[in-house]
Amino acid sequence: MLTGAFLLACRMAIVAAIVLAISAVVGRAGPFLGAMLASIPISAGPAYVFLALDHDAAFLANSTVASILSVGATGPFVWAYCVVSRRAGTIPSIGAAIAALVATVFVTNLFDWTFPGAFVWSATLIGGSFLATGFARRAAVRVALPNRRIDLLVRAGAVMTVVAAVSILGELAGPVAAGYGALMPVVFLSLIIVLQPRVGAAPVAGIVSHALAGIGGFVPALSVVHLTALPLGSAMALSLGLATSLAWNGGLILLRRWRTAR
């Protein structure tokens, strides 16, 4: 019980810090760098650390298959949000995104997945969604939010409320709802709730669409954990997985700078 409460508190604090940092980065450096920050697996890190502490390396390796499939569902979530937010407000856009996420999870759960199949499925979902949301990246603009203390506190409070609500309501509603709640991309959801009413849909859609490129790095990162957990142990596997994700995002930043320079 204490472990679950501590993990929830960590998740709330980390996601709030990420969203506040993204707000600052987007205003100064644009949507792309904000998206790269949004797609670093910081919020998922504590969950995997506790998983590694509570279970052996074999359990950790097996759990990555489900995690890879979960990552893939983020693609339709972002695609639905980007499409609907062009003509609708925050609540309908969020509803459409969550509906796309749940539908993807439902279809995914109809099959028994091996590691190679999960890899291909999730990579296809994320890659296809990234290509389909190119219009959102082209329409993205740089915006600046006020950074007065009261604004920061309101944003942090809103984000932590979202994270707590998703986690607690899922637990109260039963294991199935808890499973869907665990899959919820809370960083993206928090960004939409906090930023869209204040800056409009276009900048937020640009951020989450750009972030799909970074989210794509979760698939090879989790694959590294899957392949190295048994031979190298949980701690080394998680370290290599984190390094893979950071290297992926770093490579995307360098590639963008190179293309811009050309």
Buried (B, 14 or more C-beta within 10 A) or exposed (E): EEEEEEBBBBBBBBBBBBBBBBBBBBBEEBBBBBBBBBBBBBBBBBBBBBBBEEEEBEEBBBBBBBBBBBBBBBBBBBBBBBBBBBEBEBEEBBBBBBBBBBEBBEEBEEEEBEBEBBBBBBBEBBBBBBEBBEBBBEBBEBBEBEEEEEBBEEBBEBBBBBBBEBBEEBBEEEEEBBBBBBBBBBBBBBBBBBBBEBBEBBBBBBBBBBBBBBBBBBBBBBBBBBBBBBEBBBEBBBBBBBEBBBEBBEEBEEEBEEEEEE
